[in-house]
Amino acid sequence: MNEWAQIYNPLGNIALSGIVAALPIITFLLCLTVFKLQGYISGLISIIVAAVIAVSVYGFPVQKVFGATTLGVLSAIWPVASIIVTAIFLYKLTVKTGYFEIIKSSITSVTADQRIQVIIVAFSFGAFLEGAAGFGAPVAITAAILVGLGFKPLYAAGLCLLANIAGGAYGAMGIPVLSPALLTNLDPLSVSAYTSVLMPIISFIIVFILIFTIDGIKGIRQTMPAILVSGGVFAVVQFAILNTIGPALVDIFSALASLIALIVLLRFWQPKEIYRINKDEKVEAEEDKVKYSFKQISFAWLPFLLLTIFVTILNLGFVKALFAPDGPLNKLIFNIQIPGLHNSVVQSAPVVETQTTMAAIFKLDLFTNTTTAIALAALITMIIFKVSFKTYKDTALETIKELWRPILTICSVLALSFICTYSGISATMGIALASTGNLFPLFSPVLGWLGVFLTGSVVNSGSLFAPLQAVTATQIGIDPAFLVAINVLGGDMAKMISPQSIAVATAAVGLVGLESELFKFTIKFSVIFLVAVGLFSLVFSMLFL
């Protein structure tokens, strides 16, 4: 096999090498914001820049560039794009069948105040979906619901991306914490506990920011009981679960506790002034509202209940064991090796402790993936809702028509990510930051942030940079579990600006092509939170580690 060893300082100066390694990301940002190109075009240009740097500066073989690109595109289609397509399709079914009107009514019956509706939908329900499904589905579904409730599309998308911070570090049953912990041979509960020092505070603050973004200081003052109950309960439960059970169920428990507490509060208290985005819109009188029974409301919410049930079932230990390498159904998992790339790229210190060849395998898990869970929910929904073949066909075609450009964006971004990963470009950026020595805790979250910006996933960011975080932590004498936790938190702050998330959000609200506008909305929040995590990391490591 023709092995190729990564080099991490191709220019002989790690600072200069780091700047060159950052050029693909800088290119993408410039294309998206300054030149206002669409996401997939920005991604394609960035791929070309990354490929040129990989071949000319790093000596990365052209054949392996094509292999990395292929793996990136395949990984984008399954599971990322497939999850988004099925999630949007499921949402559209509720609209086409008319049941979304009942869903909307069930939300407005709790409160007509749209500030609090954002807490219910984007914050609590979004965190619940993040814990169950993850991978962009929560933002897609909650943003679409907010548009249905009367929010402007760009506004809805931005609010849902911002709210997603609360649960983003623990999505899809805690995989963003569990995966890097296992990768670095650390106790997942230790990593989880370190994230709990800061994350509940951020979750609490997020509710304030959501209301402030909608209605300023006046909005915070008028909805303070709702903010304190929702954010407070979420934060307390989040802290307790992270320090006892671990990350797997924290989003689901925190979200449900927050939602129930807020609904109970709203039975006894409502804001004196009911806020509507459209000031001229009259609040429907209680006697004029269409009343739906509990059975009708439950029936309307059934698609999302089914989604949660199937995702939970597929994540149960005994189900996973069936498809494990030694399980009886393992042959139903297809592991496709990428020729010329699989086990032919060699990583070395300081990225890993000992020389390691990088696997390049596309995992096609048709029976255990979140896509499968959502597809099953959609199938049963169609049967129960008695959806006609014409409605199914029209909904499917409409979904694909709306999502093809976001899918291209996701494919281009993950292709860029895999080129950077296998060529060593990503590692160079990490080592450049790690070379800051005792100041590294300040820059540690930037690694997670860059990883999520590139891959769109806190899980992938952990796979990319968690080993480097652990090795550097040992070198500077602090607990590796702490910096792996900081990598998770830094990555979470980038979810709202990652091209993958932006593409999903714009597609969900029908604003494909306006990615740059949404990016402008979210980037300021992302940077502020990233700086906060960095400062916390530095101070905490100096005082307690």
Secondary structure by P-SEA (a helix, b strand, c coil): cbbbbbbccccccaaaaaaaaaaaaaaaaaaaccccccaaaaaaaaaaaaaaaaaccccccaaaaaaaaaaaaaaaaccaaaaaaaaaaaaaaaaaacaaaaaaaaaaaacccaaaaaaacccaaaaaaaaccccaaaaaaaaaaaaaacccaaaaaaaaaaaccccccccccaaaaaaaaaaacccaaaaaaaaaccaaaaaaaaaaaaaaacccaaaaaaaaaaaaaaaaaaaaaaaaaaaccccccaaaaaaaaaaaaaaaaaacccccbbbbcccccccccccccccccaaaaaaaaaaaaaaaaaaaaaacaaaaaaacccccccccbbbbbbccccccccccccccccbbbbbbcccccccccaaaaaaaaaaaaaaaacccaaaaaaaaaaaaaacaaaaaaaaaaaaaaaaaaaaaaaaaaaaaaaccccccccaaaaaaaaaaaacccaaaaaaccaaaaaaaaaaacccaaaaaaaaaaaaaaaccccaaaaaaaaaaaccccaaaaaaaacaaaaaaaaaaaaaaaaaaaaccc
